Amino acid sequence: MENENLTGIERELVLQYLIDGNIPVTLTPIDENAQTDKIHSVTSQVFPVAIKPEHLKVQTNGKILLENPPQSVIGFAGKTVKVEFYFNRVGLFFISKVEQEKNDLVIFVPESLSRIKDIPDTTEYDFSAIIYYECNSKKDINTKCIPWPNQELFTRPVWKSIPLENQKKAKEYLEKFVEIAKKEHNAGNGIQLIPICNYLTFKDEEKMEAMQNRKKPLSILYVDHERIVFGTENEGEKYNEGNEYGLKMSFSIKNSPVLSRDVFVTFIINKIYRVDDKKQCIDCVYTTIQEEDLRYLYEKTTKLLFI
């Protein structure tokens, strides 16, 4: 499946896969005037709606019957939608119209299917990190870490950074984590618990990608002169409390002949926070750090002079 568009035998293979498999799909209403290579939602407030396999019946003629669809899908009748799904972990989509047949909604699979395009991250981050070494096993890791876009770094976390609709659940998590910290005495001043609760309660838009379950960089949720906190949703990625790693943090320096400053530390996993099987937050405490790097991180994160 090297081609961007799948027709003929390739389309038939995918169609049979849909017929035989237990395959969920997502539907997103689109602008009917949009070109297939520049598809966009009708409004920025429209999110994909997931359809479970038990609500789909795929026929050999390419008709997809939506059986007892969610209420949110019933309103799609007569609208053009983008249908996305995974075929052997490869993201595919097609554009079709949701049609009304008596009391049922149906979608017809067109003659040509398309691959979801792989969009590389070309962002130039002012700050990033790499976990490069697992000290316990003396194993190279090289896991990229980038700032989580929903939490400001190098400033004291505040409760209002958590979306209002998530604050009730976040408060429940915070109270639970504070109780644990009181018993284990391992959370320092506990300020890192705010971005941890933000991450664990944040509702990410479910977005189909070019490749299913591709490993993503860790999200940096918090960093100061004593600790760094990561978040991850990568499946099968296991971290254990007490393990020690090497870390390189890179800071871009503007208006300077030196393009970046690298800070090398080792850290130990202090605590792992999770509330389900999807997300986990890894709270790490530095075990070795050079004094000049300690000074740099302290002044950058506290905005105070290191004395």
Secondary structure, 3 states (H helix, E strand, C coil): CCCCEECHHHHHHHHHHHHHCCCCEEEEEECCCCCHHHCCECCCCCCCEEECHHHEEECCCCEEEECCCCHHHHCCCCCEEEEEEEECCEEEEEEEECEEECCEEEEECCCCEEECCCCCCCCCCCEEEEEEEECCCCEEEEEEEEECCCCCCCCCCCHHHCCHHHHHHHHHHHHHHHHHHHHHCCCCCCCCHHHHHHHHHCCCCCCCCCECCCCCCEEEEEECCCEEEEEECCCCCCCCCCCEEEEEEEEECCCCCCCEEEEEEEEEEEEEECCCCCCEEEEEEEEEECHHHHHHHHHHHHCCCCC
